[in-house]
Amino acid sequence: MKNRNKTVALFMALGLAAGMFGQVGAQAAESAETVTETTVYPSEESPTGYMVSFRYPASEDVKRVRLVGEWGFSDHAHASRSTSLHATPWEWQDGYFNLYYNGGGFYEMELDEAEGVWKMDVPLPAGTWSYYFLLNGEGETKDTEDGSVMAYDPGNQPYIYDIENGLEVKEDYTSGIYVPCDYEKQSETRDEQAPREDEQTGSIEYITVEDSMCAVYLPYGYDETREEEYPFLVLIPGGGGTENSWLNKGAAKNILDNMIADGRTEPVVVVSADINEVGTFEMSDYIANSVLPYMEENYHISADREKHAYSGLSMGGHTTGMTLANHYDKFGYIGLLSNGASSVRAEGYDFSGIKEMGTTIFLGAGMYDYAYLGKANTIEPRSEAHSGLLDNMAVLQDCLADNDVAFTTLLVPGGHAWTTWQVCLVHMLENVFWK
């Protein structure tokens, strides 16, 4: 595994890194006339009821700024694994959902010399939306091959560890903004993602286990002397993800804060690891054999497998499948998101251990997620057309059913996107883990 020269110690998240994500969206402005930092404000002109005023500070070194967002909307009539309505935020209607993998927002921003900012206002529906800026460059695409530079929002910094030593992963450049719900215009609220305005918020710490950094979420009121030990949840991002991806793109901290405070799930200690450093095929053993013992020794978590849950998405879902196959004795709950778990679909795999120990299995994916029905665009029966695809969750469903292994499934209107996995996290916390 790679080492980003991180010190072996326990670190509290810096106030700047831990305190800004989402807070811009928590305090909506009345208008955007004199806004110099990214802000959310209610707007009768917006189809969603809210506008996001994206802002980037002007300087002599910045000649061009492009806004790149994860949003790209569709309706059911035009959606499939490879098609989308490609509706813009300005065309959004209630009932539209995000199909980011079919193309997100990509816009030229306007320079306001009087205010000293690059600016653009975008209507967005309720929820947490990821975005970044491309600075300079001569191309017409949303990558950096044209000489442009990725940048997060300096007024809305994401969770980042060791920022002064530079960033190595693209997801580290992504900021997030929370947009409230206009209940008259929207039917999907996503209120669980709102930053709490009271003191009932958890904290983020960073730990190093075997030279790799992990983020740790501690619930509000975490008590080392509490009689009952805390449940333990592992959240793993997908390919390219870091220990902060679930915090930034997944809105996991806000979701946990709200659901714990509202009594919808019990207080839980959470760990997320960097799939780039550890490796997809090494992650399962790393968590089970290194991180879990470390957490049991250094945090007040339960040693009971029935209080342990493991969930990952996309390539992180592959590590979840490996955990289901090889470490079901340590994790009583498995939340497998947008991956087909080839480990348990391997020829001759013996499911008796999973069944005997009563492992609770949840499968979650987007309704039009290529990881659900496979990347092939075909109308052939799923078990014949996609049986060779490693990321095919539909085939996993058939495999589990054929072997009399119990599981539940949630299909979210949407694609292979964080807006899908945010909903899955809420569902798992409220209906699956420790129930």
KOLBA-321710 format. One record per residue: residue in one letter; x, y, z of N, C-alpha, C in turn. Coordinates in steps of 0.02 Angstrom, whole numbers, plus 50000, padded with zeros to 5 digits. Layout:
BEGIN
aXYZXYZXYZ ...
END
This chain:
BEGIN
m500424994050000500005000050000500445006250000 k500195011649971500565017849967500555021550034 n501055025550044501095029550105501135036850085 r500665040950107500665048050091501055052050144 n501555048850175501975052150225501565055050282 k501095051150306500665053450361500955050950427 t500955055150475501245053650540500825048350576 v501155043650609500815038450646500595041450713 a499965043250718499695046350778498945047050770 l498635049750820497915051150818497835058650809 f497455060650757497375067650743496645069550748 m496505075250778495855078250773495815082050708 a495235081850675495155085650613495235093050628 l495605096450585495685103650593495005107050588 g494915112350626494275115850625494085118050555 l494575120350515494435122550448494185116850405 a494505110950412494305105350370493655102350393 a493525102350457492945098750483492325103150490 g492415109650487491855113950504491495117250447 m491765116750386491485120850333491025117050286 f491145110650276490745106950228490005107250245 g489615109650198488885109650207488625115550245 q489045118950282488785124350324488555130250282 v488845131050222488615136450179487885135450162 g487695129150150487005127750132486535128250190 a486795128250251486355128350309486065135250322 q486405140350298486185147150310486045150550243 a485445149850218485275152450152485245159950153 a485495162950100485475170250093484805172250062 e484645178750065484035181250036484095182049961 s484685183649937484805184449865485545183649852 a485745184149789486455183249772486765189549744 e486465195249757486695201449727487405203349749 t487565202249812488235204149837488595198349869 v488425192249848488735186249877489445185449848 t489935184549891490615183449869490865176349885 e490465172449921490625165449933490025161249913 t490155154949897489615150449876489075150249929 t488455151449908487895152249954487255149449923 v486815146849965486155144549943485635149849963 y485165151249918484645155949935483985153949903 p483425155249935482765153649905482635158149845 s482305155349795482165159149734481515156749702 e481065161549691480445159849656480575158049583 e481125160349555481285158949486481575151949477 s481805148849530482105142149525481555136849522 p481615131949478481125126549475481125122349539 t481685122449576481735118549638481555122649699 g481525129249692481395133649748482025136649778 y482615134149757483245136649783483755137449727 m484195142249737484765143349693485405142449733 v485925140049700486595139949729487015144949691 s487265150049726487705154949697488425152549706 f488695149649653489385147249656489855153149644 r490365153549686490835159049682491555156449689 y492005159449650492725157949657493095164649654 p493555165849701493885172449704494315173849642 a494255180049618494645182149560495365183749581 s495835182649535496535184349547496875185149480 e497465188049480497835189149417498035182549385 d498125177349426498355170949399497785166849368 v497175168549382496605164649358496275168449300 k496325165649240496055168749180495395165649158 r495235159949184494635156349164494435151649220 v493775151149234493535146449285492925142749257 r492935136149264492365132049245492105128449307 l491455128149313491125124649368490945117649345 v491145112549384490975105649368490585102649426 g489975100249414489555097449466489345090449450 e489125086749501488945079749491488235078849464 w487865084249454487165083649436487075082649361 g486595078449343486395077049275485735073249279 f485175076349262484515073749281484165070149224 s483725065549245483315061949197482645060249229 d482185057849187481565054949212481565047549193 h481075043849217481065036649203480965035149129 a480595039349094480435038049024481055037948979 h481575041548999482165042048957482785038648988 a482705035349044483275032649080483375025249067 s483995023249061484195016149059484915015949082 r485245010249073485945009749092486385014149048 s486145016148990486565019948944486225026148916 t485625027748938485275033648911485025038048968 s484905044248951484665049049001484325054748965 l483875058149000483565064148972484075069748966 h484605069449007485125074649009484825081449023 a484355081649069484045088049088484535092149129 t484555098549115484975103149154484605105149218 p484955108149266484615110549326484045115349311 w484105119249259483585124049241482965120549213 e483055114349189482505110449161482215105549212 w482485105549272482275100749323481525101349338 q481205095549348480505095149369480455090149427 d479955090949468479865086249523479785079149495 g480145074449523480155067649498480775065949458 y481155071149437481785069849404482295067449456 f482775063449434483285060849479483965061349446 n484485060449486485165061449462485425055249427 l485685056149366486035050849329486725053449312 y487115054749364487755058149355488215054449308 y488195047849307488675044249266488565045649192 n487985048449175487855050349106488075057549091 g488395060749137488665067449125488415072549175 g488875075649210488675080649259488715087649231 g488595092649274488605099549253489305101849236 f489365106249185490015108649162489895115449130 y490085120849166489885127549145490455132549150 e490465137149102490925142849105490655147949155 m491075150249200490865155249249491035162249223 e490665167149248490745174049227491155177949278 l491615182149254492015186249298491645192649315 d491565193849380491275200149404491845204149435 e492135208749396492715212349420492545216849478 a491945219649480491755224049534491745220449601 e491475214249601491435210249662492075206249675 g492495205449623493115201749630493005194249634 v492505191649597492355184549598492155182149529 w492275175649518491965172149462491315169349490 k490775169749450490125167949478489675164349429 m489205160549458488675157249420488155154849469 d487515155849453486965153549494486635147649461 v486525142249500486255136049473485685133649518 p485095132149491484555129349531484675121849542 l484655119649605484765112649621484235110249670 p484025103949665483535101249712483855099549779 a483435097249824483665095849893484205090449894 g484675091349940485185086349950485885089349949 t486385084949955487085086949954487365085849884 w487665090949856487935090649788488675092149789 s489055088049754489775089049750489955093249689 y490485097249695490705101449640491435103249649 y491735105449595492415108149598492495113149541 f493065116549540493195121549488493795119349446 l493775120849382494355120149338494625127149323 l495245128249341495555134749333495995134849271 n495895140049229496285141149167496175135249118 g496645133849076496555128649026496235131448963 e496355127848906496115130148842495585125448811 g495445119848844495015114848813494285115948826 e493885111248801493165111548809492895105348844 t493305102048882493105096148919493215097348993 k492945092849035492995093849107493545089649138 d494115089249105494695086049134495275090949132 t495855088749154496425093249160496945092349104 e496765088649052497245087448998497395093848958 d496965098948965497075105148928497505110148967 g497795107849022498215112149062497855115549119 s497215114149128496835117049183497015113649249 v496835116749304496995114249370496345113449410 m496255107649442495665106649484495745110349550 a495195113049575495215116649638494565115749675 y494595114649741493995114749781493815121949795 d493235122949825492985129549841493355132149904 p493765137349899494145139649958493695142250013 g493085144249997492615146550048492175141050074 n492265134950050491855129250070492285122950066 q492805122950108493315117650104493035110850125 p493195105650088492985098950108493415096150164 y493225090250190493655086750238494285084550201 i494855086850224495485084750195495985084050251 y496355078550251496895077750300497555080150270 d497955083350309498645085250290498645089450226 i498225094550224498145098650164498785102150143 e499215103850191499815107750175500325103750135 n500275097150138500745092950100500505091250031 g499965094350010499725093249942499215087749936 l498845087949881498305083049869498515078349813 e498345071949821498555067049772497975063449738 v497375064349763496795060849737496275065849715 k495965064749657495495069649630494925071149677 e494685066049714494125067349758494285072349813 d494915073249827495115078149877494965085349855 y494855086249791494725092949765493985094649763 t493565090549790492845091249783492535094349845 s492185099849836491795102849890491075100249886 g490705101449940490005099249941489555104749967 i488955105249940488475110349962487805107049976 y487505108650032486845106050049486305111050029 v485805108649993485235112749972484615110450010 p484275114850046483655112950081483105111150032 c482555108650058481985106750017481445112150019 d481205113849961480595117849955480015112949951 y479645112150005479145106850009478555107949962 e478475113949937477935115149889478135113049818 k478795112849805479025111349737479345104449731 q479525101349789479895095149786479565089849831 s479565083749806479285078249845479825074149880 e480445074549858480995070949891481385075949933 t481395074949999481645080150043482395079650058 r482645073650073483345072650092483545076850152 d483085077550199483215081650259483765078750302 e483895072250298484415069150340485105072050326 q485195075250268485855077850250485985084950274 a485495088050305485565094950327486065095450385 p486525100150383486965101250441486555103250502 r486675100150559486305101850619486525108750644 e486035112350671486175119050697486215119050773 d486135113250805486215112850878486875109450894 e486965107750957487615104850978487655097350967 q487115094150944487105086950939487455084550875 t488085085950869488475083950811489075079750833 g489225074850794489795070550808490445073950788 s491005070450799491665073250782492035068450736 i492535071150702492945067250656493665067150682 e493955061150686494655060350702494985056450646 y495655056950643496035053050595496535048550631 i496575042450609497045037650638497465034650582 t498045032150600498475028550552498535021350574 v498335016850530498395009750543498795006750486 e499375003850502499825001050452499975005950396 d500165012050415500385017250368499835019850322 s499215018150335498665020750295498185024650340 m497935030350315497505034650354496775032350351 c496445032650408495725031350413495395037250448 a494775038650427494375043750461493905040150510 v493825042950570493405039950621492865044950640 y492245042750637491685046850661491485044450731 l491465049250778491235047850845490575051450856 p490065047950880489405051150888489405056350943 y488925060850939488835065950991488765062551059 g489135064951109489105062051175489515055751183 y489955054251135490365048151140490685047751209 d490605041951242490815041251311491205034751320 e491855035451335492285029651344492085025451405 t491695028351450491495024751511490785022151507 r490455023051451489765020751445489725013251457 e489215011051493489155003951508489094999751446 e488695001851399488604998051337489105000451284 e489464995851255489944997651202489564999451138 y489885003551097489565006151037489585001050979 p489075001050937489124997250875489675000250831 f489904996350782490454998350740490254997450667 l490345002750627490175002650556490775004550514 v490905000750462491425002250412491085004750349 l491315010450323491075013150260491665013950213 i491645010550156492195010650108491955013950043 p492345018850016492155022149953492315017749893 g492175020349834492325016749773493015018449747 g493165016149686493815017349655493975024749653 g494575026649673494775033649676494575037149740 g494205033749783493965036849844494495036949899 t494395041549945494855042350001494485041050067 e494855041750122494545041050188494015046350200 n494015051650159493545057150169492955057050120 s492935052350074492415052450022491715051850050 w491615047350098490955046550128490755052850167 l491245056550193491095062650229490915068250181 n491285068850126491185074350079490615072950031 k490695067849989490195066349938489595062549966 g489715058550017489175054550045488765057850098 a488985063650122488625067350175488525063050237 a488975058250249488875053350302488845056450371 k489265061450384489265064450451488585067650466 n488335071650420487685074850432487125069750438 i487145064550396486635059250400486665055850469 l487255054050491487335050850556487115055450612 d487335061650610487145066450662486385066950669 n486045067650613485315068550615484945062250636 m485155056550610484795050450625484895048150696 i485495049550723485615047950794485225052650839 a485245059150823484895064050864484135062950863 d483885060550807483165059450800482945052450823 g483425048450847483255041850872483095036750817 r483305038150756483165033550701483705028150695 t484255029150727484775024050732485145025250797 e485465020150823485825021050886486505024150874 p486805027350925487475030250917487975024850895 v488385026450847488825021550816489495024850801 v490035020950808490705023150788490825020650717 v491085025050674491155023450603491885024550582 v492125020050539492785020750509492735020550434 s493115024850400493175024550327493905024650309 a494085020650258494785020050239494885022050166 d495505023150147495695025350080495815019350035 i495375018349987495435012549943496035013149897 n496295019249885496885020149844497505017649879 e497575019349942498165017349979498155009849995 v497585007450018497555000550042497514995649984 g497104997349933497004992849876496344989149882 t496014988349825495354985249823495374978049850 f495854974249829495874967149847496174966049917 e496494971149944496784970550011496334973450065 m495844977450046495454981150095495094976750146 s494784971450123494394967250167494814964350224 d495394961550207495844958850258496124964450303 y496264970150272496534975850310496044978050364 i495404978550346494904980550395494814975150448 a494724968950427494574963550474495164961850520 n495764962050493496344959650531496754965150564 s496674971350540497074976850568496654982350598 v496174985050560495784990750584495314988650640 l494964983150632494494980850683494854979750750 p495414976050753495764975350817496004982050845 y496224986450802496454993150825495874996850857 m495284996650825494715000250852494474997150917 e494494990650922494284987350985494764989151042 e495394990251026495884991851078495864999151097 n495715003551049495785010751062495125014551067 y494575011351050493925014651054493435010051091 h492905012951116492425009351157491885006051113 i492115001451069491654998051024491564990851046 s491004987951026490844981151044491294976151007 a491454970651039491824965151008491354959950978 d490704961050984490204956350961490084957350886 r490154952050846490034952650774489344955250758 e488864954050802488184956450791488124963950798 k488664967150821488684974450824489164977350772 h489394973050725489864975250674489514975250606 a489584980850568489304981350501489844983750453 y489804981350391490294983250340489904984950277 s490034990850249489704992850187490194996550142 g490144995250078490554998750029490184999349963 l490395004049922490045005449859490525004449800 s490245002149744490625001149682491224996649696 m491844998949685492424994749701492464993549776 g492234998249816492174996949888491664991549902 g491174990749857490704985249861491044978649848 h491554978749806491934972549795492274970349860 t492554975149897492854973449962492324971050011 t491714973650004491164971350046490994964150031 g490994962449966490874955449947491404950849973 m492034953049973492574948950000492494948150075 t492244953350108492124952750180491564947850194 l491034948050153490494943250160490744936150149 a491184935250101491424928550084491924925950135 n492354930350161492924927950201492924929950274 h492524935050293492534937550362491824938150391 y491384933750370490694933850397490694932250471 d491244929450496491294927950568491424934250609 k491604939850576491764946050613491254951550601 f490844950950549490354956050533489664952950524 g489204954750568488544951950565488094955250514 y488294961250490487894965050443488314967150384 i488054966050324488394967650263487944972150220 g488194978050202487834982550157488214983350093 l488014979650042488384979349979488044983849928 l488404989049906488114994149863488444994149794 s488034993249743488254993949673488854989649655 n488814983349673489334978549654489044971549659 g489294967049618489014960249615489364955049657 a489854956949697490174952349745490394945849712 s490874946449666491114940449631491404935249678 s491624937349738491924932649785491434927149806 v490814929049820490324923949840489994920749780 r490094923449720489834920449660490324915649628 a490914915049658491414910549631491154903349631 e491334899649581491094892749574491284888649636 g490794885449665490914880949721490944884449788 y490794890949792490814894249856490304891149903 d490514889849965490084886650015489744891950058 f489094892450052488714897450089488504895350159 s488704889450180488454886750243488654891150302 g489264893850302489484898150357489064904450363 i488934907650306488524913750306487824912350333 k487544906650312486864904950333486854902950407 e487344899050428487354896750497487434902550547 m487814907550528487934913150572487394918550566 g486944917550519486384922250512486594929250490 t487064929650443487294936150419486724939850385 t486624946050405486114950250374486414953850314 i486114952850255486384955350192485894960350161 f486144966250146485754971350111486104973150046 l485724973549992485984975549927485654982149906 g486044987049886485774993449866486104995849802 a485704998949758485975001449695485495006349663 g485725009749612485285013949573484855009749526 m484255011949514483795008449470484085007749399 y484485012749380484805012749314485565012449320 d485785009449373486495008749390486795003249346 y487335004749311487644999549269487914993849312 a488024995049376488244989749420487674985349444 y487054987149427486494982849446486344977849391 l486234980149330486074975549275486664974449228 g487234977149244487814976149202487904981749152 k488494982249124488654987749079488394986449008 a488244980348992487984978848926487284981648916 n487164984548858486494987248843486124981948802 t485754977748835485444972048802484774970648834 i484334967348797483684965548825483644958048839 e484214954548833484224947348849484114946448924 p483864940448944483774939049015484424940349053 r484364943249112484944945649148485444940049163 s485194934149184485654928849204486054926149145 e485794926849084486164924549025486604930048997 a486354936148998486714941648965487294944349007 h487254943849073487734947349115488094942749164 s488064936249154488324931749205489074932449215 g489434935349166490154935949173490384942549201 l489924947149214490124953749237490214953849313 l490794956249334490954956149406490524960949445 d490284966349413489934971449451489184970749447 n488934964949426488224964149413487854961849476 m487484966349508487134964749569486514960349556 a486224961049497485644956949481485824949449480 v486414947949454486634941049454486774938649526 l487044943149568487144941449638486484939749672 q485964943449657485304941849685485094934749666 d485184932949603485024926149581485444920949618 c486084922549626486544917849660486334916749732 l486194922049768485994921349838485334917649843 a484864919249800484214915849802484284908349786 d484694906749738484794899749719485114895749775 n485474899149819485814895749875485444896849942 d484824899149937484394900049996484714904650049 v485054909850025485344914850070484884920950072 a484674922850131484204928450138484544935150125 f484194939650093484444946350081483854950950067 t483974957550073483484962550053483814967250003 t483404970549962483674974949910483284981449909 l483644986949897483344993449886483614996249820 l483164997749773483355001049710483125008249713 v483595012849706483465019949711483405022849641 p482895026949627482865030349562483505034349551 g483905032349503484545035649492485055030849463 g485675032949462486205028949431486765027349480 h487355026549452487945024849490488235031349518 a487935033749572488085040549595488005041049670 w488335046049698488305047149771487595048749793 t487205051849751486505053249770486105046849780 t486315041449749486015034849761486255032049828 w486895032349840487185029149900487015032949963 q486895039449958486655043250016485995040350041 v485535038949994484885036150012484975029150042 c485435025250014485565018550040485815018750111 l486255023650126486515024250194485955025650243 v485505030250226484935031650270484525025350281 h484395021650228483995015550234484335010350278 m484995009450269485345004450308485335006150382 l485455012450398485465014550468484785013750500 e484255015150464483585015050493483255008250491 n483415004050442483034997850432483434991450433 v484094991950430484494985750422484964984550481 f485424989150494485944987850542485674987650613 w485824982350649485654981450719484904981450732 k484534979050681483794978850689483584971650703 
END
